[in-house]
């Protein structure tokens, strides 16, 4: 989920020049949170786990060809994270399926 650039204290303090230049077009914090809240409450099929969402719509994950992952990259990343954090036994099957996609 991508919230877009939003008018928040974090953007203002960590990126002051960016904030000054883009302030007129930045979203409100509420607008930035809209999609994640909507995804949490929406009645939708879970047939597309792992998609990038913005403005309540799935978006392309890759803008340029060299950013496409190789088959199995998600599963390898999941396994590395599970090993490093020790949370594998607590993780849901749907999260594993999403990582493998």
Steps between C-alpha positions, in 0.01 A plus 500: 500500500639841407350803677638753255687804627306647789519817707635357824746621765739225388513625141530860618790432740694237305460649151465877555587606143275236347224606738540869412484431126219246502283623785221623269457152349563278802208290621360532847606233746140376494507461121830313529343259749180448298609198294648304790183556704284408200701183435460399863121542490418419135317183406725381219632165391852416616589381152769766457727490807819698473366762259600866524194713581456876473178702495296183555628338180770245427792662321788363292778375723776568249550817298825388341594149383812454713299522822306178439581234754608152406275205570545400862646832619201561727526156656876543557443840662225355720724214611790736578271727704346204682845365585631838617194584711395155616132569427442228241285287728272798573448605138183425306475283191364794298818700571711212372287474185531875440878484539524210257296682232 
